[in-house]
Amino acid sequence: MTLLQGTLLQIIIYVSLWLWDEYIGFMMCLIMTAITGGLLLFAKLADWVEKSKVPGSYYNWMLISCLVPAIVVIFYSILYQGNFYWLNE
């Protein structure tokens, strides 16, 4: 699977979650952004301390996995103008 295919697959998954339920989509995007961002940061720090033989494509995949849910959250926040149904209940 190429990086572009993986990116499109992630976009489809996160957008599907948003269409199914805003709250679940919002939370999953935030949680996945935090988890993958933390893993990416930890991996970069570990690689900085002691060089490893981790291929560069790993960091590309982790960066995409961190950015895609964040971009989906930003897109839907702009689309809904920050007025989510679960905030009004």
C-alpha positions in Angstrom: 0.0 0.0 0.0 1.4 3.3 -1.0 1.4 6.4 1.2 -1.4 8.0 -1.0 -3.6 4.9 -0.7 -3.1 4.8 3.1 -3.9 8.5 3.4 -7.1 8.1 1.4 -8.1 5.1 3.4 -7.7 7.0 6.6 -9.7 9.9 5.3 -12.5 7.5 4.3 -12.5 5.9 7.8 -12.5 9.2 9.7 -15.1 10.8 7.5 -17.3 7.7 7.9 -17.0 8.0 11.6 -18.0 11.7 11.5 -21.0 10.8 9.2 -22.1 8.0 11.5 -21.8 10.1 14.7 -20.2 13.5 15.3 -19.2 12.8 18.8 -17.5 9.5 18.1 -15.8 10.9 15.0 -14.6 13.9 17.0 -13.2 11.9 19.9 -11.6 9.2 17.7 -9.9 11.9 15.6 -8.6 13.6 18.7 -7.5 10.4 20.4 -5.7 9.0 17.3 -4.0 12.4 16.7 -2.7 12.4 20.3 -1.6 8.7 20.3 0.1 8.7 16.9 1.7 12.1 17.6 3.1 10.8 20.9 4.4 7.7 19.3 6.0 9.7 16.5 7.6 12.1 19.0 8.9 9.2 21.2 10.3 7.4 18.1 12.1 10.5 16.9 13.6 11.1 20.4 14.7 7.5 20.7 16.2 7.7 17.2 18.0 10.9 18.1 19.5 9.4 21.2 20.6 6.2 19.6 20.4 5.7 15.8 18.2 2.8 14.8 17.6 1.0 11.5 14.0 2.2 11.3 13.2 3.1 7.7 12.2 6.6 6.8 8.8 5.3 5.6 7.9 4.5 9.2 8.1 8.2 10.1 6.2 9.2 7.0 3.4 6.8 7.9 3.3 8.0 11.5 3.2 11.6 10.3 0.3 10.9 8.0 -1.5 9.0 10.7 -1.1 12.0 13.0 -2.1 14.7 10.5 -5.1 13.1 8.7 -7.4 12.9 11.8 -6.3 16.5 12.8 -7.2 17.7 9.3 -10.5 16.0 9.4 -11.3 17.6 12.8 -10.4 21.0 11.4 -12.4 20.5 8.3 -15.6 19.4 10.1 -15.1 22.1 12.7 -15.1 24.7 10.0 -18.0 23.0 8.1 -20.2 23.0 11.3 -18.8 26.3 12.4 -18.1 24.7 15.8 -21.8 24.0 16.5 -21.8 20.3 17.2 -25.1 18.7 18.4 -23.5 17.2 21.5 -22.4 20.6 22.8 -26.0 21.9 22.8 -27.5 19.1 24.9 
